[in-house]
Amino acid sequence: MNRELKRVTIVILAMFAALFLSVTTIQFFSADTLAGDSRNARTINNSYSNQRGAILVDGQPIAQSVPSADQYKYQRTYTNGALYSAITGYYTLDQGSSGIEDALDEELSGTSGSQFLSQLNNIVTGQNPQGASVELTIDPKVQQAAYDALGDQQGAVVAVEPKTGRILAMVSKPDYDPNVLAVHDSAAVIQQYQALLDDSGNPLINRTLGGDLDPPGSTFKIVTSSAALQNAGLTADHQLPNPARYQLPGSTNTVQNAGGGTCGAGDTVSIKTAFVLSCNIPMAELGVEMGEKGLTDMAKAYGYNTGFDSPIPVEASQFPAIADDAGLALSSFGQASVRASPMQIVEQSMAVANGGTIMQPNLVDDIRAPDLTVLKQFEPKTLAQPITSVTASTLSSWMVEAVNSGAATNARIDGVSVAGKTGTAENGTGDPYTLWFTGFAPADNPQVAVAVVVQNGGGLGESGSGNEVAAPIAKKVLEAVLNK
C-alpha cells in the first residue's frame, strides 16, 4: 500500500511540476510572443477596448482612437492619412502595425513601464485605460510642401534641423491611406493589405528610411571629398588628370563625365572643381589615389553600414567591402555596390551644415500621459562626428558654389545662400536613373537640411538629372522652412 501511495504521490508531484513549468514559461518567457501573435484574439480585443493614444503634429491629432459602436469600442482614424502615412504607419486588426504605431506601440497602448502607475490607478478607480499621446517634430507646412513638391514621382523627401536632428518632413511615394487598414472588418483589411502588397509601386515601403536602397551617385562625392581633405590630407587645389574618358584599373570598361567631355579646361583639374562641376572621372581617380581604407573609413564614419532608431528603425545604408581598384573607382562617385537611403544622404548634409557633427534624426518631441504629464522628453543627441569643423567649412563653400554656378543651380533661392549637391545615379544598362539632391540653407546659419530622391528616372529614363528633377523639389522644401 505504501508503495502504491508513493507512486501516486510521485505522479502528482510530477504533474504539479509540469504545470508550474508550463505556467512559468507562458507568463515569463512566451508572454511577449503570444501577445504579439496576430491570431491572439484576446490581445486584439484588449487593444481595441482601450483608448489608444493620439499621434500629434503641432498639437493636432493625425492619428487617434474614437468611440466605435461595434465590439471593439474604439476605431483608429487618420487625418490626412496619405500625407502622413510614411510617419504614422498603420494599426490593423490582424496585419500588424508599422511606423510610429509600431515603434511606440507600448506608449500608445498604455502598457509601457513608465505608465504602470497610470494602469494601476485605472484598475483602482475603474476608469477606462488610455494610452499616451506622442507629439511629433513634424512641421505641417513643411510636410505639405514636401508632399506637394514630390507630386506623382516615385521617391522620397526628408527635411531635418541640422542643429537638433528634429525631422521637419518625411514623405515617401507612392503613399497609401492607413484608414483602409484600420477598419474592423478582417476580410476587408486583408483584401486592402494584399492590394497594397501587389501594387507595383510598393506603397508600403518607407523610402525615406530604407526599402529598395538606391545608388547615391554624386551625392557620395561629399564622402569622397571628406576623405581626401581629412584622411588623405589633400588640399582643395590638389590636381588630378583630366581626360574625357577614364579606363577603370584592371578592366576594359571606361568611365566618362556627365557631359561626355573633360571636367573644365586644362590637362588637370582640382578636387574642388571636380566637386563643384560634379565630374566622375577625377573622383574615380581620387578614390584610387587615396586607396580603399581612407574611403571605407570615411563612409563608416558618416554612418554607412550602421542603422539607428528615429524611433522608427532606419535601415543601414551600404558601403560593401571593395574587391579591386575598379570597384574603388566606381564607389568613389557613388556607384558599384554603394546604396543609400535619403536619411543617410541628409546626414551627410547635416555634417557639413553643423560643423562636422551629425545629430541623430528624431521624429518625436515628447510623450505625454492622458493627464498631460510628460513621460519622456526627447533631447538632441549626437549620432556621429565624421569630419572636423575645418573640413565642414571647406565642403560648405564648395556646395554653395555648386548651387551658385556649378551642377546644382536649380536649387538657387533669391536672397538666400543655398548649399547643395546633386546626384544622377546609374542603375544598369537601359534602366532609368536615380535622381538626387541634398543640401541646406541658409549656408551661413543652416535652419534646414534636405535630401530628395526620385526613382525611375523621374519619367525621363536615362536622360534626366538630379539638377533637373530633384533640385527644384528640394528648393520648394527649403523655401517652406525659410518663409515661415
C-alpha positions in Angstrom: 0.0 0.0 0.0 2.8 2.4 0.9 4.5 1.6 -2.4 1.3 2.5 -4.4 0.8 5.7 -2.4 4.4 6.6 -3.0 3.9 6.1 -6.8 0.7 8.2 -6.8 2.5 10.9 -4.8 5.3 11.0 -7.3 2.9 11.2 -10.2 1.0 14.1 -8.6 4.3 16.0 -7.8 5.4 15.4 -11.4 2.1 16.8 -12.7 2.4 19.9 -10.4 6.0 20.4 -11.6 4.9 20.2 -15.3 2.0 22.7 -14.6 4.4 25.1 -12.8 6.9 24.9 -15.6 4.2 25.5 -18.3 2.7 28.5 -16.4 6.2 30.0 -15.8 7.1 29.6 -19.5 3.9 31.2 -20.6 4.0 34.1 -18.1 7.7 35.0 -18.2 9.2 33.7 -21.4 6.4 33.5 -24.0 4.2 36.4 -23.0 5.6 38.9 -25.5 5.5 36.4 -28.3 1.9 35.3 -27.5 0.8 38.9 -27.1 2.2 39.9 -30.4 0.7 36.9 -32.3 -1.9 38.2 -34.8 -4.0 35.1 -34.0 -4.4 36.1 -30.3 -8.0 37.3 -30.3 -7.8 38.3 -26.7 -4.9 40.6 -27.2 -6.6 42.2 -30.2 -9.9 42.7 -28.3 -8.0 44.2 -25.4 -6.0 46.6 -27.6 -9.3 47.9 -29.2 -11.0 48.1 -25.8 -8.5 50.6 -24.6 -8.3 54.1 -26.0 -5.1 54.2 -27.9 -3.1 57.5 -27.5 -3.1 60.1 -30.3 -0.2 60.9 -32.6 0.0 64.7 -32.8 1.5 67.2 -35.2 1.6 70.8 -33.9 -0.8 69.7 -31.2 -3.4 68.3 -33.6 -4.1 64.6 -34.0 -3.1 62.9 -37.2 -4.0 59.5 -35.7 -6.4 58.9 -32.9 -8.9 56.4 -31.5 -12.6 57.5 -31.4 -15.6 55.6 -29.9 -17.0 52.8 -32.1 -20.4 51.1 -31.9 -19.0 47.6 -32.5 -17.4 45.1 -30.3 -14.0 46.8 -30.3 -15.2 50.0 -28.6 -12.6 52.2 -30.4 -11.9 52.9 -34.1 -8.4 54.1 -35.2 -8.7 57.1 -37.6 -6.1 59.0 -39.6 -6.4 62.7 -40.6 -4.7 63.4 -43.9 -3.8 59.7 -43.9 -1.8 59.6 -47.1 0.1 62.8 -46.3 1.5 61.3 -43.1 1.5 57.6 -44.0 5.3 57.3 -44.0 5.3 58.5 -40.4 2.3 57.1 -38.7 2.3 53.8 -40.5 -0.8 51.7 -39.9 -2.5 49.8 -37.0 -4.6 46.9 -38.0 -6.8 44.1 -36.6 -4.7 41.2 -38.0 -1.9 42.6 -40.3 0.3 44.1 -37.6 1.4 47.7 -37.5 4.2 49.9 -38.8 5.7 53.4 -38.4 5.2 55.2 -35.2 2.2 53.0 -34.5 4.6 50.1 -34.2 7.8 51.8 -32.9 5.9 53.4 -29.9 3.2 50.8 -29.5 3.7 50.3 -25.8 3.4 54.0 -25.1 0.4 54.5 -27.4 -1.4 51.4 -25.9 -0.6 52.5 -22.3 1.4 49.4 -21.5 4.9 50.8 -21.2 6.8 50.6 -17.9 6.5 54.4 -17.4 2.7 54.1 -17.4 2.5 51.4 -14.7 1.1 53.8 -12.1 -1.5 55.1 -14.5 -2.5 51.5 -15.3 -2.8 50.8 -11.6 -4.9 53.9 -11.0 -7.3 52.9 -13.8 -7.8 49.5 -12.1 -8.5 51.0 -8.7 -10.8 53.8 -10.0 -12.5 51.8 -12.7 -11.6 54.3 -15.4 -11.2 53.2 -19.0 -7.5 52.5 -19.8 -5.9 55.2 -22.1 -2.6 55.3 -23.9 -0.1 58.1 -24.0 0.0 60.7 -26.8 3.0 61.3 -29.0 3.9 64.8 -30.2 5.9 64.6 -33.4 8.7 67.0 -34.6 7.0 67.3 -38.0 6.1 70.8 -39.2 2.7 70.5 -41.0 3.6 73.3 -43.5 6.9 71.8 -44.4 5.4 68.3 -44.7 2.7 69.6 -47.0 5.3 71.4 -49.1 7.4 68.3 -49.5 4.4 66.2 -50.3 3.2 68.6 -53.0 6.7 69.2 -54.4 7.3 65.4 -54.9 3.9 65.2 -56.7 3.4 62.0 -58.6 7.0 61.0 -58.7 8.2 57.8 -57.0 10.7 58.7 -54.4 11.1 60.4 -51.0 11.9 63.7 -49.3 13.3 64.2 -45.8 14.0 67.6 -44.1 15.8 67.9 -40.8 17.0 70.7 -38.4 20.8 70.2 -38.6 21.5 71.6 -35.1 19.0 69.3 -33.3 18.2 66.4 -35.6 14.4 67.1 -35.4 12.7 65.8 -38.5 10.5 68.5 -40.1 9.2 66.5 -43.0 9.2 62.9 -44.1 7.4 61.9 -47.3 7.5 58.7 -49.3 5.6 58.0 -52.5 3.6 56.1 -53.7 1.7 56.6 -50.5 -1.4 55.0 -49.1 -4.4 55.7 -46.8 -3.9 53.9 -43.5 -7.7 54.3 -42.8 -8.4 51.4 -45.2 -6.3 49.2 -43.0 -7.9 50.3 -39.7 -11.4 49.1 -40.3 -13.0 46.5 -38.0 -13.5 44.0 -40.8 -10.7 41.4 -41.1 -11.7 40.3 -44.6 -11.6 43.9 -45.8 -8.3 44.6 -44.1 -6.7 41.5 -45.6 -8.0 42.4 -49.1 -6.7 46.0 -48.9 -3.4 44.9 -47.4 -2.9 42.4 -50.2 -3.8 45.0 -52.8 -1.1 47.3 -51.4 1.4 44.4 -51.4 0.6 43.7 -55.1 0.9 47.3 -56.1 3.9 47.7 -58.4 4.8 51.0 -56.7 5.3 49.3 -53.3 3.4 52.0 -51.3 4.0 50.2 -48.0 7.8 50.8 -48.3 9.0 53.8 -46.5 11.6 55.1 -48.9 12.9 57.8 -46.6 14.4 55.2 -44.2 15.1 52.1 -46.3 13.4 49.6 -48.5 14.9 49.3 -52.0 18.0 51.4 -51.4 19.4 53.3 -54.4 23.0 54.1 -55.5 23.7 57.6 -54.2 25.6 58.7 -57.3 27.3 62.1 -57.0 25.9 62.9 -53.6 28.5 60.4 -52.3 31.2 62.8 -53.5 30.7 64.6 -50.2 32.1 61.5 -48.5 34.9 61.1 -51.1 35.9 64.7 -50.7 35.8 64.4 -46.9 38.2 61.5 -47.1 40.5 63.4 -49.4 40.6 66.5 -47.2 40.8 64.8 -43.9 42.1 61.2 -44.2 44.5 61.8 -47.1 45.5 65.3 -46.1 45.0 66.7 -49.6 44.0 70.3 -50.4 41.2 71.8 -52.4 43.8 72.6 -55.2 45.1 69.0 -55.4 45.3 68.3 -59.1 44.1 65.2 -60.9 44.4 64.1 -64.6 41.5 65.5 -66.7 40.8 63.1 -69.6 37.4 62.8 -71.4 37.4 59.0 -70.7 39.0 57.0 -67.9 39.7 53.3 -68.2 39.0 51.5 -64.9 42.1 49.8 -63.4 42.4 46.2 -64.4 39.3 46.5 -66.6 38.3 47.2 -70.2 35.4 49.3 -69.0 35.6 53.1 -69.1 34.0 56.0 -67.2 33.0 59.4 -68.5 31.7 62.6 -67.0 28.0 63.6 -67.3 28.6 65.8 -70.3 30.9 63.4 -72.1 33.9 65.8 -72.1 36.6 66.8 -69.7 36.0 68.4 -66.4 36.5 72.0 -67.4 39.5 73.2 -69.4 43.1 72.1 -68.9 45.0 68.8 -68.6 44.4 68.6 -64.9 41.6 69.6 -62.6 41.4 70.3 -58.9 39.4 68.4 -56.3 37.3 71.5 -55.7 36.4 72.0 -59.4 35.6 68.3 -59.7 33.2 68.6 -56.8 31.5 71.8 -57.9 31.0 70.6 -61.5 30.2 67.0 -60.2 32.7 65.3 -62.5 33.0 61.5 -62.2 36.5 60.9 -63.7 38.5 63.0 -61.2 36.6 61.5 -58.3 37.3 58.0 -59.6 41.0 58.9 -59.9 40.9 60.4 -56.5 39.5 57.3 -54.9 42.2 55.1 -56.4 44.9 57.6 -55.4 43.7 57.6 -51.7 43.2 53.8 -51.5 40.4 51.7 -50.2 41.0 52.2 -46.4 40.6 56.0 -46.5 37.3 55.9 -48.4 35.9 53.0 -46.4 36.8 54.6 -43.1 35.1 57.8 -44.0 32.0 56.1 -45.3 31.6 54.3 -42.0 32.3 57.5 -40.1 29.3 59.0 -42.0 27.1 56.1 -40.8 27.2 53.7 -43.7 26.6 50.1 -42.6 25.0 51.2 -39.4 21.3 51.7 -38.7 19.6 53.5 -35.8 16.1 54.3 -34.5 14.3 57.5 -35.2 12.4 55.9 -33.3 11.2 54.1 -36.5 14.1 51.9 -37.4 16.4 53.4 -40.1 17.9 50.7 -42.4 21.7 50.8 -42.7 22.9 52.2 -45.9 25.5 50.0 -47.6 29.2 50.5 -48.4 30.4 46.9 -49.0 34.0 45.7 -49.0 35.8 46.8 -52.1 37.4 43.9 -54.1 39.6 45.9 -56.5 40.6 49.3 -57.8 37.9 49.2 -60.5 35.3 48.9 -57.7 37.1 51.6 -55.7 36.9 54.0 -58.6 33.2 53.4 -59.2 32.4 53.6 -55.4 34.2 57.0 -55.2 31.3 58.6 -57.1 28.5 56.5 -55.5 28.2 53.7 -58.0 29.3 50.0 -57.8 27.5 48.4 -54.8 27.1 51.6 -52.7 23.5 52.0 -51.7 21.9 54.7 -49.6 18.6 56.0 -48.1 17.5 59.6 -48.2 18.1 59.7 -44.4 21.7 58.7 -44.9 22.2 61.3 -47.6 20.6 64.1 -45.4 23.0 63.1 -42.7 25.9 64.0 -45.0 24.5 67.5 -45.5 23.9 67.7 -41.7 27.5 67.0 -41.0 28.6 69.8 -43.4 26.0 72.2 -42.1 26.7 71.5 -38.4 30.4 71.9 -38.2 31.1 68.2 -38.7 28.6 66.8 -36.3 25.6 64.7 -37.3 22.7 64.9 -34.8 20.5 61.8 -34.6 17.4 62.3 -36.7 14.4 62.1 -34.5 10.6 62.2 -35.1 9.3 62.7 -31.5 9.4 65.8 -29.3 7.7 64.2 -26.3 5.4 61.5 -25.0 2.6 62.6 -22.6 0.2 60.7 -20.3 -3.5 61.3 -20.5 -3.2 63.9 -17.7 -0.5 65.7 -19.8 2.3 64.6 -17.6 5.5 64.3 -19.7 6.6 60.7 -19.7 9.6 61.2 -22.0 11.1 64.3 -23.5 13.5 63.8 -26.4 16.7 65.7 -26.3 19.2 66.3 -29.2 21.7 63.5 -29.4 24.9 63.3 -31.4 24.9 60.4 -33.8 28.4 60.8 -35.3 31.2 63.3 -36.0 32.8 62.2 -39.2 34.6 65.4 -40.1 36.2 68.4 -38.4 34.8 71.9 -38.5 37.5 72.9 -40.9 36.6 70.2 -43.4 32.9 71.0 -43.0 33.6 74.7 -43.7 35.5 73.8 -46.9 32.8 71.5 -48.2 30.1 74.0 -47.3 31.8 76.6 -49.5 32.0 74.1 -52.4 28.3 73.2 -52.0 27.4 76.9 -52.2 29.5 77.3 -55.3 27.8 74.2 -56.8 24.4 75.9 -56.4 25.6 79.3 -57.5 27.4 78.3 -60.6 28.0 74.6 -60.7 25.9 71.4 -61.2 23.1 72.3 -58.7 21.9 75.6 -60.0 18.2 74.7 -59.9 18.3 74.9 -56.1 19.1 78.7 -56.1 16.8 80.9 -54.0 16.9 84.6 -54.4 18.5 86.4 -51.5 19.5 83.1 -49.8 22.8 81.3 -49.8 22.0 77.7 -50.5 24.5 74.8 -50.3 23.8 71.7 -52.4 25.0 68.6 -54.2 23.2 66.7 -56.9 23.4 63.1 -57.9 22.4 61.2 -61.1 23.0 57.6 -60.4 23.0 54.8 -63.0 21.2 51.5 -62.4 22.4 49.4 -65.2 22.2 49.5 -69.0 18.8 50.7 -70.1 17.5 51.2 -66.6 16.2 54.7 -65.6 18.5 56.8 -63.5 18.0 57.6 -59.8 18.0 61.3 -59.3 19.2 63.0 -56.1 19.7 66.4 -54.4 20.9 67.1 -50.9 21.8 70.4 -49.3 21.0 73.0 -46.6 20.1 76.7 -46.2 20.9 79.4 -45.3 24.5 78.3 -45.7 25.9 80.7 -43.1 23.3 79.8 -40.5 21.6 76.5 -41.5 18.0 76.1 -40.5 17.2 73.0 -42.5 18.9 70.2 -44.4 17.1 68.2 -47.1 17.5 65.1 -49.2 15.4 64.2 -52.2 15.4 61.0 -54.2 13.4 60.5 -57.4 13.3 56.9 -58.7 12.5 55.6 -62.1 14.4 58.5 -63.8 11.6 60.9 -62.9 9.9 59.6 -66.0 12.8 60.7 -68.2 14.6 57.3 -68.3 18.3 57.9 -68.8 18.1 61.5 -69.9 17.1 63.2 -66.6 19.5 64.7 -64.0 19.4 65.4 -60.3 19.6 69.1 -61.0 16.7 69.0 -63.5 14.3 66.9 -61.4 15.4 66.6 -57.7 16.8 70.1 -57.1 13.5 72.0 -57.8 11.7 69.7 -55.3 14.3 70.4 -52.6 14.1 74.2 -53.4 10.4 74.2 -52.5 11.0 72.4 -49.2 13.8 74.8 -48.3 11.6 77.7 -49.1 8.8 76.3 -46.9 11.1 76.4 -43.9 12.7 79.8 -44.7 9.4 81.5 -45.4 7.8 80.5 -42.1 
